[in-house]
């Protein structure tokens, strides 16, 4: 089955990044872009290319042929990026398509990541007959992680299960990551957000490692669709979240989600203080 598409979620409003900009010293030109555009488009490193460029580049190296960008309706900055790098520049030849995450009437913000993916599948129904990878737009996932998710396997869905000890984040930040409960056969049992220290030990895998999700999954479109469609709204955050759809999936399909172990860091662009990390 076709498995050479990557869906990147960039429809969020980057609120944490925008709130942090006034408190962190960054060049005025960078701050101006960060306040107006999605954080994946903030210039990084000496060459001034954004995170999204490096994620696209890794995707191409991993064999991805088509990228779907889930954006807000106001997506001209992404179209400019694609024109610069994919139509004329270094990534010329890569196919890029758009899905618009429309905001429901009465809301100011999008309805969450499960809703974003649902709208993408409904706007591009060909994905229902394919396998594809989906990830956040503010993490720089490696070539290796994208290659692993494209390999043939015996389960319809998979995720990368990162070794918590290899992620180079602060203890405060890493404590907020969702921990994975995994069977000895490497199937996902559940996802637990912020487990307390007394129960954390029970989440160690067969290698005695704690595994966490960095929100990169590979799905069979027809298999994940009903769980996206029926995903409940989180009672506090008031959003339909992709991890919740995955929780329901593995409750109903115990062998549905394979956990692929990987030990490496994943550069993250959550707030302004992360910019220098690139």
ABEGO torsion letter per residue (X at the ends): XBBABBBBBAABAGAAAAAAAAABBBBAAAAAAAAABBAAABBBEAAGBBAAAAAAAAAAAAGBABBBBBBBABAAAAAAAAAAAAAABAABGBBBBBBBBBBBBGBABBAEAAAAAAAAAAABAAAAABBBBBBBAABBBBAAAAAAAABBBABABBBBBBBAAABBBBAAAAAABBBBBBBAAGBBABBBBGBBAAAAAAABBAAGBBBBBAGBBBBBAAAAAAAAAABBBBAAAGBBBAAAAAAAAAAABAAABBBBBBBBBBBBBABAAAAAAX
